Amino acid sequence: MAHFMDSVQSPLFEGIAPEERIKMLSCFGYYLGSFQKGETVAMEGSYIRHFGVVLSGSVDMVKEDIWGNRTLLVRSKKDDVFGESFACGADKLSDMRFYAYEDTSVLFLSFDKVMHNCQNACTCHHKLTDNMVRVIAAKNRALMKKVEVVSKRTIREKVLSYLSQLSQSQGTRYVESPLGRVELAEYLCIDRSALTRELVKMQEEGLIDYDKNIFRIL
C-alpha cells in the first residue's frame, strides 16, 4: 500500500518516516493523478481543495491574458508542492492554470485535512503542519525573487538579475538555467526573439558567454 511514499523526498514530509507517512495518507485520504505532457492539471477559475506533490515530471503554474500570452510563474519539479496557496484561501479559487510540462504523476492531498488535527491524533500530524507552513514560506520567497527579476526595466537588466540569482544559489559564475529559452522568455515576461537578440548582444559585448542553458557570467 502506497509504496511510492518510500521514494518521496518532499520537504512536506521531512522528518517523518515512510511508515508514518503511509499511516497519515490512510487517515487523510488521497488520490493520484497522471498527466501527459501539455495536459491541464487544474484550470484557471477552478476551486482548489487539494494541493499536489509532484511524484515524477514537473508542473508549470502559468498565467494567461485575454490575448493568449503566457507568463510562467513557477515550475514545480519532483517532490515540489503546488496549488497550496489557492487551497488555503477563503474562496479556494485559482486564477492560474497548471500544466504538465512533461509526463507527470501527482499525489493530491486535502489541504484542510493536513492543516487540522485528525480524529486519530496522528503523532506526526503536527510535524506535517509545520512542514506545510515552511513550504508556503519558501514558495513566497521564490515568488519574491521573480518579482525582483521582472520588475527590472530592460531585458538586459532582467537577464542579469536572473543570472545573478542563479549564481548566488549555485555558488559559481558558471550557471545552469533550469528553463529553456521559451520558458525563460515566459518567466521574464518578454518576447522570445527579443530575448535571443539581447543574449547575442550581451555575448558580443563580453558580459556573458552561453551555450544553450549553460551561462558564464564574465
C-alpha positions in Angstrom: 0.0 0.0 0.0 1.3 3.5 -1.0 4.8 2.1 -1.8 5.5 5.3 -3.8 6.0 7.1 -0.4 9.3 5.3 0.1 10.9 7.4 -2.6 9.2 10.8 -1.9 11.8 13.4 -0.7 9.4 16.3 -0.5 10.1 18.9 2.3 6.4 18.4 3.2 7.3 15.0 4.7 10.7 16.0 6.1 11.3 14.3 9.5 8.5 11.8 9.0 9.4 8.1 8.5 7.9 6.4 5.4 5.7 4.1 7.5 4.3 7.1 9.4 3.6 8.8 6.0 1.6 5.8 4.9 -0.5 5.9 8.1 -1.2 9.6 7.6 -2.3 9.0 4.0 -4.8 6.4 5.0 -6.1 8.9 7.6 -6.3 12.0 5.3 -7.4 10.2 2.2 -5.6 10.9 -1.0 -5.7 10.3 -4.8 -3.1 10.0 -7.5 -3.2 11.7 -10.9 -1.3 11.0 -14.1 -0.9 13.7 -16.8 0.6 13.6 -20.2 2.9 16.4 -21.4 0.9 19.6 -22.1 -2.2 18.3 -20.3 -4.1 20.6 -17.9 -3.7 19.7 -14.2 -6.0 22.4 -12.9 -8.0 25.0 -14.9 -8.0 28.8 -14.2 -11.2 29.6 -12.3 -11.4 26.1 -10.7 -11.7 25.5 -7.0 -8.6 24.1 -5.4 -9.3 22.0 -2.4 -6.4 19.6 -2.9 -2.8 20.6 -3.3 -0.3 18.4 -5.2 3.0 16.8 -4.5 4.9 16.0 -7.8 6.0 12.4 -7.7 7.6 12.5 -11.2 7.8 15.0 -14.0 7.0 18.7 -13.5 4.1 21.1 -13.3 4.0 24.7 -14.6 1.9 27.4 -13.0 1.0 29.8 -15.8 -1.0 33.0 -16.1 -2.6 33.7 -19.5 -4.1 37.0 -20.5 -7.1 37.5 -22.8 -4.8 37.5 -25.9 -3.3 34.2 -25.0 0.0 35.5 -23.8 1.6 33.2 -21.2 3.6 34.1 -18.2 5.4 31.2 -16.4 5.4 31.9 -12.7 6.6 28.7 -11.1 7.8 25.3 -12.3 7.3 22.6 -9.7 9.6 19.6 -10.1 9.8 16.2 -8.4 9.0 16.4 -4.7 7.8 20.0 -5.0 4.4 21.1 -3.7 2.0 23.2 -5.9 -1.5 24.6 -5.5 -1.2 25.2 -1.8 -1.6 29.0 -2.0 -5.0 28.6 -3.5 -6.1 25.7 -1.4 -5.5 27.7 1.8 -7.5 30.7 0.5 -11.0 31.6 1.8 -12.7 31.0 -1.6 -10.1 28.4 -2.9 -10.5 29.9 -6.3 -7.4 29.6 -8.6 -6.7 32.5 -11.1 -3.8 30.5 -12.6 -3.6 27.4 -14.8 -1.5 24.4 -14.0 0.1 22.4 -16.9 2.1 19.2 -17.0 5.4 20.3 -18.5 6.2 16.7 -19.2 4.6 13.3 -18.4 3.8 13.8 -14.7 2.4 11.9 -11.7 1.0 13.8 -8.7 -0.1 12.9 -5.2 -3.1 15.0 -4.2 -3.9 15.8 -0.6 -6.7 17.7 1.1 -5.3 21.0 2.4 -7.9 21.3 5.2 -7.2 17.8 6.5 -3.5 18.4 6.5 -3.8 21.7 8.4 -6.3 20.5 11.0 -5.9 17.8 13.6 -7.4 14.5 12.6 -9.6 12.3 14.7 -6.9 9.6 15.0 -4.5 12.1 16.6 -1.6 11.1 14.4 1.7 11.7 16.2 3.4 13.2 13.1 0.5 15.4 12.1 1.9 18.4 14.0 5.2 17.9 12.1 3.4 17.8 8.8 1.6 21.0 9.6 4.9 22.8 10.5 6.4 21.5 7.2 3.5 22.9 5.2 4.0 26.3 6.7 7.7 26.2 5.7 6.8 25.1 2.2 4.4 28.0 1.8 7.1 30.4 3.1 9.7 29.0 0.7 7.2 29.4 -2.2 6.6 33.0 -1.2 10.3 33.7 -1.2 10.6 32.2 -4.7 7.9 34.4 -6.0 9.6 37.4 -4.4 12.7 36.6 -6.3 10.7 36.5 -9.5 9.2 39.9 -8.7 12.7 41.2 -8.2 13.7 40.0 -11.7 10.6 41.0 -13.7 10.5 44.5 -12.1 13.7 45.5 -13.9 13.1 47.9 -16.7 15.1 46.4 -19.6 15.6 42.9 -21.0 19.3 43.1 -20.2 18.6 44.0 -16.5 16.1 41.2 -16.2 18.6 38.7 -17.7 21.4 39.9 -15.4 19.2 39.8 -12.4 18.1 36.3 -13.2 21.6 35.1 -13.8 22.8 36.8 -10.6 20.2 34.8 -8.6 21.4 31.6 -10.2 25.0 32.4 -9.5 24.2 33.1 -5.8 22.2 29.9 -5.4 24.7 27.7 -7.3 27.8 29.3 -5.9 29.5 29.8 -9.2 29.7 32.1 -12.2 29.1 29.1 -14.4 25.4 28.5 -14.0 22.8 26.2 -15.5 19.3 27.6 -16.1 16.5 25.1 -15.3 14.5 26.9 -18.0 14.8 26.5 -21.8 14.7 29.6 -24.0 10.9 29.5 -24.4 10.2 29.0 -20.7 12.8 31.7 -19.8 11.2 34.2 -22.0 7.8 33.4 -20.4 9.4 33.6 -16.9 11.0 37.0 -17.7 7.7 38.3 -19.3 9.4 39.1 -22.6 9.3 38.1 -26.2 11.5 35.1 -27.1 13.0 36.7 -30.2 13.8 39.8 -28.2 15.5 37.7 -25.5 17.6 35.9 -28.1 18.7 39.1 -29.7 19.7 40.5 -26.3 21.6 37.4 -25.3 23.6 37.7 -28.6 24.4 41.4 -27.8 25.5 40.6 -24.3 27.8 37.9 -25.5 29.3 40.2 -28.2 29.9 42.9 -25.6 31.6 40.4 -23.3 29.1 40.4 -20.5 28.2 36.7 -20.7 29.0 33.6 -22.6 26.5 30.8 -23.1 25.8 27.5 -24.7 22.1 26.5 -24.6 21.2 26.6 -20.9 24.7 27.0 -19.6 25.8 30.5 -18.9 29.1 32.1 -17.8 29.0 35.5 -16.2 32.0 37.4 -17.3 
